[in-house]
Amino acid sequence: MAPSLAISPRKLRSDLYSYSYRDGSNTPLVISVLSSLIKRTVARNERISPSYGGFGKTCVFDCMEVPDMTIQSYLERIFRYTKAGPSVYVVAYVYIDRFCQNNQGFRISLTNVHRLLITTIMIASKYVEDMNYRNSYFAKVGGLETEDLNNMELEFLFLMGFKLHVNVSVFESYCCHLEREGVDRRIQDLQNVEEEEEKQKKASQLKKRVIFGVAIGLPVGGVVLAGGWVFTLALAASVFIGSREYFELVRSRGIAKGMTPPPRYVSRFCSVICALMPILTLYYGNIDIWVTCAAFVVAMALLVQRGNPRFSQLSSTMFGLFYCGYLPCFWVKLRCGIARTWPIFLGGPPQWTVGLVATLISFSGVIATDTFAFLGGKVT
């Protein structure tokens, strides 16, 4: 059944005839836009008067129960089985607007919107198109009895005063309104998509953080519980990596501007010394002499280098030696103590020492602080 274009203006805007921008959709955009408008109207009316039950002759459009099918699905069903052109839905929108203006007490609600839509679309199809389906076919499409649809059509015509004519200017004005609504809907949908992607991205980041934290936390907890040389070697490896990162930071362009960084062989030597300090602390208990000797050797290495030594080289090197090497030795003394050198799972002392409890409390405090800072920052 080919629709007639006699009702259309000289050039109807193409967006309303185009198909929906959703992937895989075979529905004209006008149906999606009309559905959005009707749903917003229904939602507003439900907020104003949730117990609205119709009045007078308009009660013919009310049904006993709210249909399960959504407005969008209902309009798509009508389009799929009737193949009514987009101009039919524009005229139906004009009829609905006129009907609400002529009947001030009438409000579109969830109980009458489906019946009102099938009635107006059927009447608009008869007005716009040359060939139409019978009322019985529209009734089957809308899930109604033919007699009920006939009664609704008759009541609608009388309540409208049989004023069904839609001239070109009115038709085009409603087209423009629907197009503006379509643009706003696209923008809103794009914003919703962006918000949804942002939520998914944040959820994915949180999931990765949790997995990464658990993957690191369990081995670290095992190392702390093990104690002895297992804890010491793990700490020494961490100290070596941290000292290397510190000296690379000193040598970076932003930090080194206006100051001379220490030579690479000195920084590498300091990294090795820092990594050895926890091991020496485990077996000798006191690291003060070793730190003094290391500082002396580093100072001599800086003095014998080619060129004039800089005070910035000495200060940055000594700070790295103290910060990256000497301070972490306290963890070895706290956890292992003197003569506690054998891991628990390899036959070491099974009791929980004060150092173990203090170490676990310190580690837990660091974890709790970082976790609260992350969650608190997200909330605020």
JOUR-V211032 format. One record per backbone hydrogen bond with DSSP energy under -0.5 kcal/mol. NH is the residue of the N-H (numbers start at 1). CO is the residue of the C=O. If there is no record, write none. Layout:
# JOUR-V211032
nh->NH co->CO
nh->NH co->CO
This chain:
# JOUR-V211032
nh->8 co->5
nh->12 co->9
nh->16 co->13
nh->17 co->13
nh->17 co->14
nh->18 co->14
nh->20 co->27
nh->25 co->22
nh->29 co->18
nh->30 co->16
nh->31 co->28
nh->32 co->28
nh->33 co->29
nh->34 co->30
nh->35 co->31
nh->36 co->32
nh->37 co->33
nh->38 co->34
nh->39 co->35
nh->40 co->36
nh->41 co->37
nh->42 co->38
nh->43 co->39
nh->44 co->40
nh->45 co->41
nh->46 co->42
nh->47 co->43
nh->48 co->44
nh->49 co->45
nh->52 co->49
nh->58 co->55
nh->59 co->56
nh->60 co->57
nh->61 co->58
nh->62 co->59
nh->63 co->111
nh->67 co->110
nh->74 co->70
nh->75 co->71
nh->76 co->72
nh->77 co->73
nh->78 co->74
nh->79 co->75
nh->80 co->76
nh->81 co->77
nh->82 co->78
nh->83 co->79
nh->88 co->85
nh->89 co->85
nh->90 co->86
nh->91 co->87
nh->92 co->88
nh->93 co->89
nh->94 co->90
nh->95 co->91
nh->96 co->92
nh->97 co->93
nh->98 co->94
nh->99 co->95
nh->100 co->96
nh->101 co->97
nh->102 co->98
nh->103 co->99
nh->104 co->102
nh->106 co->103
nh->112 co->109
nh->113 co->109
nh->116 co->112
nh->117 co->113
nh->118 co->114
nh->119 co->115
nh->120 co->116
nh->121 co->117
nh->122 co->118
nh->123 co->119
nh->124 co->120
nh->125 co->121
nh->126 co->122
nh->127 co->123
nh->128 co->124
nh->129 co->125
nh->138 co->134
nh->139 co->135
nh->140 co->136
nh->141 co->137
nh->142 co->138
nh->143 co->139
nh->143 co->140
nh->144 co->139
nh->149 co->145
nh->150 co->146
nh->151 co->147
nh->152 co->148
nh->153 co->149
nh->154 co->150
nh->155 co->151
nh->156 co->152
nh->157 co->153
nh->158 co->154
nh->159 co->155
nh->160 co->156
nh->161 co->157
nh->161 co->158
nh->162 co->157
nh->163 co->160
nh->164 co->162
nh->171 co->167
nh->172 co->168
nh->173 co->169
nh->174 co->170
nh->175 co->171
nh->176 co->172
nh->177 co->173
nh->178 co->174
nh->179 co->175
nh->180 co->176
nh->181 co->177
nh->182 co->178
nh->183 co->179
nh->184 co->180
nh->185 co->181
nh->186 co->182
nh->187 co->183
nh->188 co->184
nh->189 co->185
nh->190 co->186
nh->191 co->187
nh->192 co->188
nh->193 co->189
nh->194 co->190
nh->195 co->191
nh->196 co->192
nh->197 co->193
nh->198 co->194
nh->199 co->195
nh->200 co->196
nh->201 co->197
nh->202 co->198
nh->203 co->199
nh->204 co->200
nh->205 co->201
nh->206 co->202
nh->207 co->203
nh->208 co->204
nh->209 co->205
nh->210 co->206
nh->211 co->207
nh->212 co->208
nh->213 co->209
nh->214 co->210
nh->215 co->211
nh->216 co->212
nh->217 co->213
nh->218 co->214
nh->219 co->215
nh->220 co->216
nh->221 co->217
nh->222 co->218
nh->223 co->219
nh->224 co->220
nh->225 co->221
nh->226 co->222
nh->227 co->223
nh->229 co->341
nh->230 co->227
nh->231 co->227
nh->232 co->228
nh->233 co->229
nh->234 co->230
nh->235 co->231
nh->236 co->232
nh->237 co->233
nh->238 co->234
nh->239 co->235
nh->240 co->236
nh->241 co->237
nh->242 co->238
nh->243 co->239
nh->244 co->240
nh->245 co->241
nh->246 co->242
nh->247 co->243
nh->248 co->244
nh->249 co->245
nh->250 co->246
nh->251 co->247
nh->252 co->248
nh->252 co->249
nh->256 co->252
nh->257 co->253
nh->259 co->256
nh->261 co->259
nh->267 co->263
nh->268 co->264
nh->269 co->265
nh->270 co->266
nh->271 co->267
nh->272 co->268
nh->273 co->269
nh->274 co->270
nh->275 co->271
nh->276 co->272
nh->277 co->273
nh->278 co->274
nh->279 co->275
nh->280 co->276
nh->281 co->277
nh->282 co->278
nh->283 co->279
nh->284 co->280
nh->285 co->281
nh->291 co->287
nh->292 co->288
nh->293 co->289
nh->294 co->290
nh->295 co->291
nh->296 co->292
nh->297 co->293
nh->298 co->294
nh->299 co->295
nh->300 co->296
nh->301 co->297
nh->302 co->298
nh->303 co->299
nh->304 co->300
nh->305 co->302
nh->314 co->310
nh->315 co->311
nh->316 co->312
nh->317 co->313
nh->318 co->314
nh->319 co->315
nh->320 co->316
nh->321 co->317
nh->322 co->318
nh->323 co->319
nh->324 co->320
nh->325 co->320
nh->325 co->321
nh->326 co->321
nh->327 co->322
nh->329 co->325
nh->329 co->326
nh->330 co->327
nh->331 co->328
nh->332 co->328
nh->333 co->329
nh->334 co->330
nh->335 co->331
nh->336 co->332
nh->337 co->332
nh->341 co->339
nh->344 co->226
nh->346 co->343
nh->347 co->344
nh->348 co->343
nh->353 co->351
nh->357 co->353
nh->358 co->354
nh->359 co->355
nh->360 co->356
nh->361 co->357
nh->362 co->358
nh->363 co->359
nh->364 co->360
nh->365 co->361
nh->366 co->362
nh->367 co->363
nh->368 co->364
nh->369 co->365
nh->370 co->366
nh->371 co->367
nh->372 co->368
nh->373 co->369
nh->374 co->370
nh->375 co->371
nh->376 co->372
nh->377 co->373
nh->378 co->374
nh->379 co->375
nh->380 co->376
